[in-house]
Amino acid sequence: MKIFIFFLSVFFALSAHSKTLQIGDLPIDVVGKNTDGSEIKISDYKGKVVIVSFWASWCGPCRKELPVLSGIQKKLPLRNYR
């Protein structure tokens, strides 16, 4: 559930960003808030693998991807996730 909230936060943060990103641009650092209200920052994950998935509830292939992401989370638990 935490990973879902993280991805949802990233989606909303990026969709609300007014500047159009270009190839090579750095992403915005603060992408949302966690369930406890603390900010989620991309910079906190420097040197780590971060998976960002953009999907929609009406997208069949997107929904098929969710069990795959869940499996990744189970194999590689997020030990330091806030």
C-alpha angles and dihedrals in degrees: 000000000000092000090051091053090048093052091045090051091050091050094051093043093052094043090052093051108110100203116081108236119228129204107283095024117129115243120246110274103222108056101171145299131296126234089268092052098254118133120260109222126188089213089065088068098050110148093017131100112258120189116204116186124187113202145149130219091237093053111098097198089046092055091047088057094061096077089050091054090046090053091051090051091051093050095044106031118203099243098178099037110135 
